[in-house]
Amino acid sequence: MSPSSKSAPKLWGGETDKAVANFPVSGNAMPPAVIHWLGEIKAAAARANGELGLLKPTMAKKIAKAADEVAAGDHNSQFPIDVFQTGSGTSTNMNSNEVIANIAGKGVHPNDHVNLGQSSNDVFPSAVHLAALSEVKTDLLPALKQLEQSLAKKSRSFKNMVKSGRTHLMDAVPVTLGQEFGGYAAQVRLGQDRVNDTLGRVAQIPLGGTATGTGLNTHPKFAATARKHIAKKTGIKATAPADPFEAQANRDALVELSGALKVVAVGFTKIANDLALMGSGPRAGIGEIFLPELQKGSSIMPGKVNPVIPEVVLQVGAQVIGNDAAITVAGSQGQFELNVRIPLIAKNLLESIKLLSSAARLLAEKCVDGIEPNKAGLKASAENTLAAATALNPYIGYDKAGEIVKEAAASGRNLREVALEKGRRWRWASSRAGGATRRHITLESDGRREAPVVVRKKLHKTSKHLRRVLVESPSCASQCSPPHSPCCLPCWPSPRRPRPLRPISTRCSRVPGSISTPPLSATDSSQTLRCSPTARS
């Protein structure tokens, strides 16, 4: 808004001129939303006072019509006062009284008629509450819903794309790209819930409390009647405060809303950082997704593309967090019967709402909707994470799983190859009990002796788990020689269709990474596997 407009006559009066001269601070006028809601309140007040017999019907009608024009934004240029002004917003309230009186015409007084039954101390904060409430409902919440839906759609699309999880920026157990995006969608959804939870208290306005909450110089039914007219015209339902003195003395509801917006900003920061990192590269970064290419990323490096939308969102997050810090301090300045930092709260709160609304729409439309998976990068990520050995803990224990990880890390081989190699090292033994021959298999990992059928079941479960967690290829039974030999762990027969156990005497020539094993004797304990003739089927 400009201080004046050459195409429109000056409609404000002397009090506005004094305020303009007194507060040449930022060059930024009061947010338009606050001015528009001041117009709505003044129109509702005129109708209420006319209905209650405090204003003549013709005068009430003229004031309401003039105020409706202010509410519609027809006279924005008539509100030139800097946002950094007296802490109650009195200057802007006087400005609105003068403008509305001049529009209404001869015989209408700014204070006696336009401001009848009101005070800056109840009208101005009421306008800020209603402006924030309206902007959240009509702008922010729909934008957050759009972003949530975009993330949820990508979550469904990416549900089967496995990748390495990461904690502390280090490799962790595998997750799917869909699970990550589902988490982002839930984060945005919970942010909406947090914002929604504050709105009932934001809707409580101090209108009718006049100067200190006592309601001096106002009709007992004025506030309720004015709220009724506000709801009828705008669809925004304002409510009476829980206590008029509480509502006059502090702006806790606006501080609470700002806190919820800060949480949303923190969530946006997390999501934007993750997207930028996952899209880093294309060759020397993480490279698990492709972000949309919107513009050239460098004036000197050809072909460079930057994560511009995540970077915008990160800057918005920082600004909203900063706005909340100032609102927190301003909210604490409510000495006795009145908070006197309301213009600052209004400026920062409405800016945060606008920034988050715009950032949510940009992130959805210009980033998330266009994200594509980098399948090669995802596959490399999933197969190279050593943390997948965690899935073996219930079967071989933490220490033995750690040995697999260390060997894979030292040798440069992938985890699956090392795990399958170690899984083939079994020792066979036999023992007699009660005059009957019993077959046992001793696990090299911990020396436990168990019947073959028990071991078969365990190996079957382990092999299934390995294939699922380590992104195992289809069964290699057709590649084994002989088929279903215990040298090939994923091909161990199902316990429901057991096959005879046999010692390893040949190598799986077609299985990558398999090792050659010479024929075994019943007495050679130096071999990795040992078989007793009585233990064979």
Secondary structure, DSSP 8 states (H G I E B T S, - for coil): --S--TTS-----HHHHHHHHH--SSS-B--HHHHHHHHHHHHHHHHHHHHTTSS-HHHHHHHHHHHHHHHTTTTGGG---BSSS-TT-HHHHHHHHHHHHHHH-TT--IIIIITTT--HHHHHHHHHHHHHHHHIIIIIHHHHHHHHHHHHHHHHHTTT-EEEEEETTEEEEEEEHHHHHHHHHHHHHHHHHHHHHHHHHHTB--TT-TTTSS-TTS-TTHHHHHHHHHHHHHS---B--S-HHHHHH--HHHHHHHHHHHHHHHHHHHHHHHHHHHT--SSSS---EE----S---SSSTT----HHHHHHHHHHHHHHHHHHHHHHHHT---TT----HHHHHHHHHHHHHHHHHHHHHHHHHTGGG-EE-HHHHHHHHHH-GGGGGGGHHHH-HHHHHHHHHHHHHH---HHHHHHHHHT-EEEEEEEETTEEEEEEEETTT--EE-HHHHHHHHHHHHHHHHHHTT--S--GGGSSSTT-TTSGGG---TTS--------S--TTSTT--------SS-TTSSS---GGG--
